[in-house]
Structure formats: structure tokens, C-alpha cells
């Protein structure tokens, strides 16, 4: 089992000064993650989503982290790939350059960038996002595998060479962001690793693992984006770990509440989160439950099926507590067959010192326990 961290660069109360400090803090967390024994970091790419994600140029952030580290893998989780956001050749060039300079440590995940806000900033048509995402992955894979490359489809490219060539041969591993059964099925058919980034919890992760495995078993191979198949299943693990388990739970659920309200705002048109309106001591689990009930009522009224992908952000059953709590949650994911645990620590209201302590706790008390069990064959 691999262990990683993901960075959204969330900011509860944005100012330019706080934003600058947040990005420096995120680098500090990433450097500590390597020291603590994590295998990988992931950085999202979002645009114009105030509070929710200030990580707009993840390639720059990842390059900065790569220069400060020597071992930990550097992952785009994910690059927005519809053509309006960026040309596929530029994605291939930037990722290959980072792969060279990091010594072959790069991973690339693709995504749609499908909020109305982001699409309006770049003139992206919602109907284009799925087909262009798949075509971009095919272009990037082919550009890395072929010394002289050209492409004719939704976009015409070349002929020409995409330089530099990546260190990893024939190319860095490819992934897809997966929040629904349909995208899991697509990831399996395309031969891509699955980044399952929802909050729905271990039971939903088990169901999604089953969907992914069934799609892998049934794929014909005619949709693969590369001759290199990556059947890697990674699942999100929201976590805050402290010696004081009760405080960790309060801080974790408060951070998740901020995350859930931010998602509801940017993806569902709800009000912007107001983290100043809830204190650490408040019942954030109760607030999440109330917000979930309100969403379910709206979905029922609109006759829309209620699925974990819609209500998952309100589930508070995660690795919030002491190291024993986190270890027990990881064991649940391990039993499901999760290949990688993606720790979400940096939520908008979680203080930097708590993020750092959580990373240390995982490095000292969680990851070594799992490694020891794996070595013992338990």
C-alpha cells in the first residue's frame, strides 16, 4: 500500500498575504511528507474557485517541491485537459521537463475542470469536456511514445518532436479523477489509474473498487490510451491526527464542513462558506448532517436519485482522531484492496501546526505499522 497527500490550497479567509503564506505552508507540508515516509504528493488544478482551491499552477508548485525533495513522487491530481484550458502538447512538455528535473518522479492525472466558474474563465464548452479529456490523454501518451509525432482529430498537431523526452519509459503513469461509477468504468477501459477523491467513506470505496475491478476484467483493450496499462486504485482519506483525539475530531469535521460548503457553492450554486460563523467547539457533525438532509430534500423534490457522489461530502466517518483511529481506518481501506491512501489534511480551516503534526503522526505511528504488517505478510 502507498501513502500520499493531496493539496487543494484551501483558504478560509482569503487575502493576498494569507494566500502567499498558504502556498509556502503547503511546500513545508510536502517536504515534511517525504521525511515522514509518504510515497507521493498530489496537487490539484483549479481556477478562480476562491476559498475552495487556490492551486491554479500546480506545475509550478510541484516543480518547487521537486527541487526541495529527492525521493517522494510528484503527482498532478489532476491537470484540466479540455483544450480551452491548455494545449495537450504543453501538458506533455511541462510534465516531461518535470520528470527529467525530478529524476523520474512524475505522475499525471487528467480531469475535466467542470465547474461553471472555471469553464467560463477559459471559454470551455461543457459538452466538450469528456471527449476532449479522453483525446488529450491519447495525445499526451502518443507524444511521449513517438519520437516524431502528429495527431489529426478534434485538434491537429504536427508533425514534430515533443521535447524533452520523459525519464520514465515510455512515459509517466497516467491516472483519471473518478467521482462516479461511470468515470471509474472509463478509467478501467482506458487503462488509467483511478483517483477516487470523494468523502463518501469506506463502504462507497468498496463499491467503487468492485466497479473498477469488474471493468478491468471485462475490458476488450480497444479503448486503451497507451500500451502501458496502469490499474492502480487510490482513495481519499480525510484525516486530522493528534494525541488529543477529541480535538482532532472537532478540527477534522470543521475542516470537512468548510470543504463541503465550498463544494456546494462552486459545484451546486449554494452560498459561499462562512467559516467565521462556526467555532472549533461547535457541533460540525450535526451541521453536516443538517446540510445533507437539506440536499436530500432538494434532490427528492427534483426527483433526482440520491447517490453517494452527491451526499458523500457530509459523511464524517473518516480518520479524525488519534493514531489508532487513523490506523483502523487504513485497515478498512486495506481490506477493500485500496492500493494507495490519499491523505487530505490541508482543509481550509485546519491550522498549519495541526497539518504538520498530522503528517508527523502518520509518519511515526500509522505508516510504519502498515509497512510492518506487509513485511510480515499479515
Helices and strands as residue ranges (DSSP letters): E 2-7, H 16-36, E 40-43, H 58-68, E 73-80, H 88-101, E 106-111, H 116-122, G 126-128, H 129-145, E 149-152, E 156-160, E 174-178, H 181-190, E 193-196, H 202-218, E 233-241, H 245-268, G 275-277, H 284-301, H 308-311, G 312-314, E 319-321, H 323-336, E 340-344, H 352-361, I 362-366, H 367-376
